[in-house]
Amino acid sequence: MNLALRDVRHGVGRFGLTALGIGMLLMVVMGMGGIYRGIVEDAVLLVDRVGADVWVVQRDTRGPFAEQSRVPPRLVRRLEAVPGVADARGFVYHTVQREHAGRPLRLAVVGLDWPEDRGEWVPLVAGRPLQQGHLELVADRSLGLALGERVRLGREVHVVVGISAGMISSAGDGVAFLSASDALALAADVPPEHVRLERAARRARAGRLELALVRPELLAQADATAGALPALPPPSLSAALVRLRPGVSAQEVAAVIDGWADVRALTADEQRALLLGGSVAKVRAQIGLFRALLTVIAAIVMALILYTLTLDKLHAIALLKLIGAPTRVVLGLILQQALLLGALGYGVALAAGAWLFPRFPRRVILTPEDLVALAAVVLCISIAASALGVARALRVSPAEALAA
C-alpha cells in the first residue's frame, strides 16, 4: 500500500486544485520561453527568407529593421559592377497603419524590386506572387485580409492577390508585400493640401531669387511635381540586397562595398546579429527575469502547499514513528507527493499550453529541448519544495501520537 497515493485520495479535491494552480504557473513559464523564441524567429524572418548575402544600407545606420535607412536607387547599378556580385535589387521597408473595414489595419510594408523580385520566395497558402508592378499586394493571413479583397493604401486601392503564412515583422505586425514603386509611393503619401502648401512655398522661395526676376518662366516650375524637378532626388530605397556568385566570400565583398563613403555593407549574419542584439535583447532580458520570478514563485507555492499537507498529517506521522516505521517511509510519503504534484502540474501546463498558445497574438515556439529543460526544472523544484515539509516531519515526536 502506497501511503502517498492513499493520502492523495483522501484529499483529492484540494490536491487537484493545487496541481491545477501549479500547472497554470508552469504554463506561463513555458509560454514566456516560447514567446521569446517566437520573437527571435520573427525578428530574423525576413533576413533569412529574402535570400540576400549582403545588405547594403545607409552609412552609420543599423539597417531598415532597426532605424530609418535611405539609399539612392542608382546604388543597385553600382553594386552590380562589384566583382563577385551575381545580382542586386532594391528593398523597401516601413510600417503603416490605416483604417480598413471599420478596424485599424497595421502592416509592415515590404517593397519588392519588381520585376526582378516578384515574391516567389514568400510562402503562400493561397493565391499567387505579384504579376504586375502596380496595385497588387501579397498579405500575411494574420492581417485578416481575404484573397481578392481591395485595400486602400494611400491614394491607391490595392488588390490582395496572395496570402502568405508566418510572415511577421519583429514588432508582431503582419507583412504586406508590394512592388517597390508602390511601397515608395505609400511612404511618400501626403494630403493634397500639404502638396499645395509645398508648391506655394517653392514659388515664394524662387521669387526671392534674382534669377527669377530675369527669367520669370522659372516660377512656373514651382507648380510641377517633385519628380519633375531635377534638383530633387528620386525616392530613396531602404536598402539594397546583394546575392553573390557561388564560392565568393560575403565578408570580402562586404569589405569592398563598406569602403564607399555613403553606404554600409552588412553580411546576412551581421544583419541578423544586429537585430538580435537590439530590441530583441531587451525583450530577452525582460522575459528571462519574469521566467525566473515565476519559477521561484512556483517553488514557494509548492513548498507552502507541501508544508500545509505535512501539518495535516502530523498525527499520522507521529503514529508511524510510534509503531516503528523507518524514517525513509515518512520521507518517501512527502517526497512522493511532491513529485506527483510536480508531474501533474507539468501535465496541466502541457495540456493548457497546447490549447492556448496557438490563440496568442504572437507566435509561441516550443522546442523539445525547452520541454525537457522545463521538466528538469520542475523535478528540481519538487525536490526542493519538499524540504520544508521533510524538516517539519523529522521534528515530530512519537509521543505526539499518544498526546492526541
N, C-alpha and C positions, 0 to 999 in steps of 0.2 A: 504494500500500500504506500503510495507516494503522498507524504504529508502536505507538500506544497500544493499539489492539484486538489487534494481534499479541502484544504483551506480556501483555495480559489473558488471552488464550487459553493462553499459556504457563503461567500460574499461576492458572487459572480457579477451582480449589478454594479457595485462600486468598482470592482476591478476592471470591468469592461469600459466604464466611463473614463477611468484613469488611462487605460490604454488608448482610448479614442483621443483624449486630450494630448497625450504624448505623441500620438501619431500625427495630429494636426501640426504640432510644433515641428516635428521632423519633416513633414511635408513642406513647410515654409523654408526650412534649412535646405532641403533638396531643391526646391523651386528657385531659390536665390542663386545656387550654383548653376542651374540650368539657364536662368536669365542671363547670367554673366556670359556663359558660353554662346548664347544667342546674340548678345550684343557684340561679342567679338566676331562672330560669323557674319553679322550684318555689316560691321564696320569694314571688313576686308572683302565683302562680297563682290563689289564692282571691280576692285583691283584684281581679284582672281579671275572673274568671268570675262573681263574685257579683252584679255589676252595680249596686253602690251608688255614688252620687255623693258622699255624705258619711258618714264613720264617726264615731259618737259613742261615746266611751269614758270611762272614769273619769278625773276630773281628775288631772293630774300623772302620768299614765301614757302609755306609748307604744303602747297598743293590745293586743288579746288575743294577737297573734302574738309580741310581744316580752316581755310580762310579764303577770302576772295583772291583770285588769280586771274591776271589778264595777259594774254599773249596775242600778237598780231596773226591774222590768218595766213600771211605770207611765210610765217615760220615753217609751215608744213613743207613748202617747197625747199626751203633751206635745209631742212632735216633730210630730205630725200637725197641730197648731194653728199651726205656724210658717208664715208666708206663703211661698209658692213650693214647699212640700213636697207632692209627689204622694202618697207613702205612706211609712210607716216600719214596720220589722219588727225583731223581736229576733234576736239572733245569739249562739250559744254555741260556745265552742271550748276544748277541753282535750285532753290526751294521756293515754291509759290503756294499761296492759299487763296482759294476762290469759293464762291457760293455756287452750289450745283444742286438742283432739285430740292431746294429749301434746306440744305445742310452744308456745313463747311467741308470743303474738299482740299486737303493739304497733300501735296505731292512733291516728290523730288524729281525735277526735270533733268533728263539726260539727253543731250543733243548728239545725234549720230551724224557722222560725216557722210551723208548720203550723196551719191550712190555707192561710194566705196564701202561704206558700212551701213547695211540695211537692218542690222539687228538679228542676223541669223544665229548668233551665239546666245541670244536670250532664250531661256527655257519656256516654251509656250505650252499651255494646256488647251488653248483654243485659238482659232484664227490663224493669222499669218504675220510675217515681218512686214516692214514698210515696203511698199511697192512704188510709192511716189514721194517726192521730196516736199510735199506741202499738204497740210490739213489732215494728216494721218498720225495716229499715235498707238503705241502698244502700252497697255496699263497693267500693273500688277493686280491680281484679284483681291488683294487686301483693300484696294481703293473702292471696291463695291460697284465698279462700272461693268456694264454688260457689253457683250460683243455687238457692234453696230450702233452703240449709243453715241449721241452727239454731245460734245462738251465744249462750252465756250471758254476759251483761254485768251485773255486779252480782247482784241477786236475780231478774232477769227473763231470759227466753230470747227473743231476737230472731230474726226470720226474714229472710234475705237475699232481698230482692225485686228488686234491681237490681245490675248490675255496671258500674262506670264504668271509664274508661280515662284514664290520665295524671293522676289527681288525687292528687298527692303533696304533703305538707307540706314546709316549709323544712328540717326535720330528716330528710327522706327517708322518713317514715312514710306508709303508705297512709291515705287519708282514708275514714272511715265517716260517712255522713250519717244522722242520726236526727232525730226531732222534737225541738224544744227542750225539751219536758217530759221526754222520756226521757233526753236528754243531761244535764239538770239533776239528775234522779234518780240517774243513774250517777255524777255528780260528788259527790253528797252521800251516796253509799252507804257505810255503816259497818257493822261487825259487830253482831249483836244484843246482845252483851254490852256494847258501847260505849253503845248506846241505854239499856240497863238502868242502867248506872252514871250516865249523864247524868240520867236521871229521878230516881235516888236523890239525886244532888247537888242537883237542883232542890228536892226535898222538904226536904232539910236546910237549904237557904238560906231557903226560905219559912217553915220552922218557927222561924227566928230572928227573924222579923218580928212586931211587936206586933199587926198586923192579923190574922195567922193565929191568934193567941190569941182574938181577938174573934169571928172567923168561921172556924172550923175547916174548913168545907167548901172553903175555898180550897186547902187542901192536896191535895184530890182532883185539882185541875187539874195538879198536878206530874206526874201519870202520863199526861197527854194527849200526843198527838203534837205535834211542833214546829209544824205548820201550824195546829193548833187553838189555839195560844197567841197572843193578839193582840199581846203585847209583842214577839214575834219576827217579823221581816220575812220575806216570801217569798223563795225562792231568787233570787239575782241573775243577770242576764244578763252575758255577756262584753262585748257592745257592742250598739248599735242602728244599723241600717242605714237610710239615708235616700235615697230617689230623688226627684229634683226634676222639676218640670214643664218642658216644653221652653222654652228661652230663658232660664231662670233661672240666675244665676251661682252656682256652687258656693261660691266664695270669700265672697260676700256672705251666703249662708245660714249658712255655717260661722262667720262672724264674729258673727252674731246668736246662734247656739247657744253659741259659745265664751264669750259674756258671762255665761252661767249659772255659778254658783259650784261646782256639783257635777260637771260633766262637761267634757270637752274634745272639740271638733269638728275632724276632720281630713278634708280632701278626699281623693279616691282617689289623686291624685298625691302628696299629702303622706304618706299611709299607705305608699305604695309606696317613697317616698324614705326613710322611717324604717326600713323593712325592709332595704333595700339598704345603708343607712348603718350598720346594727348589726352583727350577727354575720356577715352576708354580706361586709361589707367586710374583716373579718379573714381570712375564707376566701380572698377575692380576693388579699390581700397574700401569704398563705402559698403559694397556688398560683402566683402570679406569681414568687415567689422560687424555687420549685422548677423552674419552667419555665426561668428564666434560668440556674440552675445546670446543668440537664440540657443546655441549648443549648451552654453553654461546654464541658461535658464531651464532647459530641458533636464539637465543633470540635477539642478537644485530641486525641481519639481519631483523628479523620480526619487530623490533622496528623502524628501519630506513625506511622500506617499509611503515609501517602504518603511520609514521610521514610524509613521502612524499605524501601519499594518502590524509592525512589530509590537507597538504598545498594546494593541488589541489582543495580542497573543501572549502577553507576559505570563499570565496564569498557566497557559498550556505549556509554555517553555519551562516554567518552574516545575511543573508536574513531570515533564520529560526528564529533567535533571534529577528529580527525586527518585524516579524509578530506575535511574542508572543509564539513561540514554547517553551515548557518547556525544562529545561536543560537535563532531562533524555532522551529526544528524540535525542539530539546531542550525549550524551554519549553512548546511545544504538547503534547509527549509527556506531561509531568507534569500540565499543566492539564487536558487532555482526560480523563486517568484520574481526576482529582479530580472533574470534572463528572459523569463516568459513575458514580463511586462515590456521589455525592450523589443522582443520579437514581434509581439502583437502590435506595438506602436509602429514598428518598421513596416509591417504588412499593411496597416492602415494608411501610412504615408504613401506607399507604392500605389495602393488602390485609389486613394483620393487624388493623387497626382496624375495618374493615368486618365482620370476623368476631367480634372480641372485644367491641367496645363495646356491642352490644345485650345482652350477657350480664352487664354490670356491674350491681351492685345500685343504683347511682344513674344517673340519666339522663345520657347524654353527647350533647350537641347540637353538631354541627359545621355551620358555615355555609360557603358558597363563599368568602366573604371570608377566613375563617380558613385555609382550604386554600391560597388564593393567597398569603396572608401567610407561611405556613409554607414554601411553595415558594420565595419570595423570600429567606427566611432561610437555607434550605438552599443556595441559589445563592451567597449571600454567604459562608457557612461553607466551601463547597467552594473558592471562590477564595482565601479567607484561609488555609485549611488547606494549600493547595499552595505557599504562600510559603516554608515551611521547606525543602521538597524542592527548589524552584527555587533558593533561595540555595545549597544544597549542590551542585546540579548546575552552577551557574555557577562554582564554585571548582575544578571538575575540570580538570586539565591534560591536553591531548592526549598528553603524554609518558607518562601512566599506562597508556595502551594498550600502548605498547612495553615498559614495565616488567613488565607481566603476562606 
